[in-house]
């Protein structure tokens, strides 16, 4: 992507939908900055209004740095960079600017894991928590649903690089790597294999097993995606998680699919 001196942001504010250690107490919340655009074109993306339809407006690097400072003043627990990959160069500069203005909050890199290790190496030392969503064990599914080739190869290399930099998530320091996986309806084998791949890296990983799938955007183009995840299917994935020896992390309950559906046309996209 061409390097510019602006970034496109759809919304920023205090966000309470992340994993428990990332939202602080009830008054804090993660300091979410939701960037527009994405390097994936997921048919079922819950944030499709900003990832694929371009909702948002341009901000200068100084303005992005000032947003980070303002989130700290609002008592946010951290700076949660949501889908930052295509804007990494500008974000890096903005973090440096914000740190020079005494920003002290930890930085979360909240991504889809489909990113070059060179980008992650460029961010080394600036990111406290890497929060990748490992979506597919099957390259064909990555192309079918998200329009990219070699997803598992690229994503696993990225996760390994994140671990090299920060190690497994440490609740005491609030730093490290947390790996998400969203269970998709009709694709239980993908989830089982994805967990196998992550176990091969390290069964001590903190895994966030997500049950918030809801058919939106272009999900209706695929019969298997045009429904919620069946409880019995999610339980199969959860049992496999335990069988593989994963003991660190979090598991969403089914109600998450009802409460985590944002509307970025609203001033607060996460308001009920």
URPE-V973216 format. One record per residue. N is the residue number from 0. RES is the residue in one letter. PHI is phi in whole degrees, 0 to 359 (* if undefined). Layout:
{{N RES PHI} {N RES PHI}}
This chain:
{{0 X *} {1 X 296} {2 X 282} {3 X 233} {4 X 261} {5 X 228} {6 X 232} {7 X 251} {8 X 237} {9 X 269} {10 X 195} {11 X 217} {12 X 163} {13 X 278} {14 X 236} {15 X 249} {16 X 262} {17 X 271} {18 X 298} {19 X 311} {20 X 288} {21 X 262} {22 X 252} {23 X 67} {24 X 274} {25 X 296} {26 X 267} {27 X 268} {28 X 86} {29 X 288} {30 X 275} {31 X 287} {32 X 236} {33 X 262} {34 X 276} {35 X 275} {36 X 87} {37 X 197} {38 X 272} {39 X 246} {40 X 236} {41 X 296} {42 X 298} {43 X 251} {44 X 301} {45 X 289} {46 X 257} {47 X 302} {48 X 300} {49 X 255} {50 X 283} {51 X 233} {52 X 260} {53 X 80} {54 X 296} {55 X 142} {56 X 218} {57 X 278} {58 X 228} {59 X 284} {60 X 296} {61 X 297} {62 X 293} {63 X 297} {64 X 300} {65 X 293} {66 X 298} {67 X 300} {68 X 297} {69 X 295} {70 X 297} {71 X 294} {72 X 296} {73 X 280} {74 X 71} {75 X 296} {76 X 283} {77 X 191} {78 X 252} {79 X 257} {80 X 274} {81 X 263} {82 X 57} {83 X 270} {84 X 306} {85 X 288} {86 X 250} {87 X 303} {88 X 296} {89 X 292} {90 X 298} {91 X 303} {92 X 296} {93 X 294} {94 X 297} {95 X 299} {96 X 297} {97 X 294} {98 X 297} {99 X 295} {100 X 265} {101 X 77} {102 X 300} {103 X 241} {104 X 291} {105 X 293} {106 X 253} {107 X 253} {108 X 257} {109 X 258} {110 X 229} {111 X 268} {112 X 74} {113 X 271} {114 X 210} {115 X 292} {116 X 297} {117 X 298} {118 X 295} {119 X 295} {120 X 296} {121 X 292} {122 X 267} {123 X 303} {124 X 91} {125 X 256} {126 X 254} {127 X 267} {128 X 232} {129 X 267} {130 X 232} {131 X 278} {132 X 256} {133 X 278} {134 X 272} {135 X 227} {136 X 269} {137 X 246} {138 X 299} {139 X 295} {140 X 293} {141 X 301} {142 X 283} {143 X 297} {144 X 262} {145 X 234} {146 X 74} {147 X 231} {148 X 264} {149 X 57} {150 X 305} {151 X 297} {152 X 296} {153 X 294} {154 X 292} {155 X 294} {156 X 297} {157 X 296} {158 X 296} {159 X 298} {160 X 293} {161 X 301} {162 X 293} {163 X 301} {164 X 287} {165 X 242} {166 X 72} {167 X 296} {168 X 300} {169 X 244} {170 X 300} {171 X 287} {172 X 264} {173 X 72} {174 X 235} {175 X 129} {176 X 239} {177 X 239} {178 X 253} {179 X 267} {180 X 215} {181 X 267} {182 X 283} {183 X 255} {184 X 296} {185 X 73} {186 X 224} {187 X 297} {188 X 298} {189 X 299} {190 X 294} {191 X 298} {192 X 290} {193 X 298} {194 X 294} {195 X 302} {196 X 296} {197 X 290} {198 X 296} {199 X 294} {200 X 281} {201 X 184} {202 X 283} {203 X 268} {204 X 303} {205 X 277} {206 X 252} {207 X 251} {208 X 271} {209 X 259} {210 X 237} {211 X 259} {212 X 299} {213 X 215} {214 X 289} {215 X 226} {216 X 58} {217 X 255} {218 X 301} {219 X 295} {220 X 287} {221 X 236} {222 X 306} {223 X 291} {224 X 267} {225 X 271} {226 X 197} {227 X 279} {228 X 284} {229 X 292} {230 X 302} {231 X 294} {232 X 288} {233 X 298} {234 X 296} {235 X 298} {236 X 295} {237 X 298} {238 X 297} {239 X 294} {240 X 305} {241 X 291} {242 X 299} {243 X 282} {244 X 94} {245 X 288} {246 X 235} {247 X 256} {248 X 135} {249 X 215} {250 X 231} {251 X 286} {252 X 269} {253 X 296} {254 X 294} {255 X 300} {256 X 294} {257 X 269} {258 X 259} {259 X 244} {260 X 257} {261 X 280} {262 X 231} {263 X 280} {264 X 275} {265 X 263} {266 X 300} {267 X 241} {268 X 295} {269 X 255} {270 X 292} {271 X 286}}
